[in-house]
Amino acid sequence: MTSQTAKAERFRDLHGGDPFVMPNPWDAGSARALAALGFPALATTSSGFAFTLGRVDGTVTLEEMAQHALAVDRATELPVSVDLENGYGADPEHAARAIERVAEAGAVGGSIEDYDRDEGRLYELGHATERIAAAAEVAHTMPFPFTLTARAENHIRGNPRLDDTIARLEAYQAAGADVLYAPGLRTAAEVRAVCEAVSRPVNVLATPGLTFAEIVEAGGQRVSVGGGLAWVAVAAMTEAARRISQGDLSVLSAAGPPDASLDERGG
């Protein structure tokens, strides 16, 4: 098994090399399927994982996410970064503990966002920055290079102000974040504005309106898909099940999984 330190160093080095795609599995099986396709790293998806529990996004506990991180990490030899939502609590101590707990589970990276789901609002900038600083302090005292991603949630939380997004990311960079992320950027111009304003690598959430090449040309270093792959899979399963319910069993002729070791026919 690859050591956590080796995975952490590999993940850190990816951010200084060529831009890359980091897909988001929703369980150990999808992690293995993605690893078999040659991706260099994986990130969990909070919404996709919540779906596997029959819940909506934002209702998973830190301990449940830590166990999920452990399962995904053990499924492959790839570095794993964890979507930690808001750190499972409003205080800086919550964000710090979330980083600590998933590192114990084997993760080598994690993201903390600035949206309070309980209150339905963005954290005030000063408080949000304190939370990133607390997370960074823990991340950077690990015995391996844990990669902390700070997320500015403006564009997916009804406040698509690019100036405020940039101000937040600049503050999180100063607080010690290793990677910066503003999910919901829709144009190459928005991606470029963010990338030119900061000096840390920028993660961009994939959108059908932008190609990977366009994101890279605009300065993006890392591209993730969030819950996108999970919902593609759910949609395909639902459509196949609908056809089966109407008597069409031909959909079951689809090929097996890309990793042959996952194929247990009849199981």
Stockholm file with secondary structure:
# STOCKHOLM 1.0

chainA/1-267         MTSQTAKAERFRDLHGGDPFVMPNPWDAGSARALAALGFPALATTSSGFAFTLGRVDGTVTLEEMAQHALAVDRATELPVSVDLENGYGADPEHAARAIERVAEAGAVGGSIEDYDRDEGRLYELGHATERIAAAAEVAHTMPFPFTLTARAENHIRGNPRLDDTIARLEAYQAAGADVLYAPGLRTAAEVRAVCEAVSRPVNVLATPGLTFAEIVEAGGQRVSVGGGLAWVAVAAMTEAARRISQGDLSVLSAAGPPDASLDERGG
#=GR chainA/1-267 SS CCCHHHHHHHHHHHTTSSCEEECCCSSHHHHHHHHHTTCSCEECCHHHHHHHTTCCTTCCCHHHHHHHHHHHHHHCSSCEEEECTTCSSSSHHHHHHHHHHHHHTTCSEEEEESEETTTTEECCHHHHHHHHHHHHHHHTTSSSCCEEEEECCGGGTTCCCHHHHHHHHHHHHHTTCSEEECTTCCSHHHHHHHHHHCSSCEEEECCTTSCHHHHHHTTCCEEECTTHHHHHHHHHHHHHHHHHHTTCCGGGGSCCCSSGGGCCTTC
#=GC SS_cons         CCCHHHHHHHHHHHTTSSCEEECCCSSHHHHHHHHHTTCSCEECCHHHHHHHTTCCTTCCCHHHHHHHHHHHHHHCSSCEEEECTTCSSSSHHHHHHHHHHHHHTTCSEEEEESEETTTTEECCHHHHHHHHHHHHHHHTTSSSCCEEEEECCGGGTTCCCHHHHHHHHHHHHHTTCSEEECTTCCSHHHHHHHHHHCSSCEEEECCTTSCHHHHHHTTCCEEECTTHHHHHHHHHHHHHHHHHHTTCCGGGGSCCCSSGGGCCTTC
//
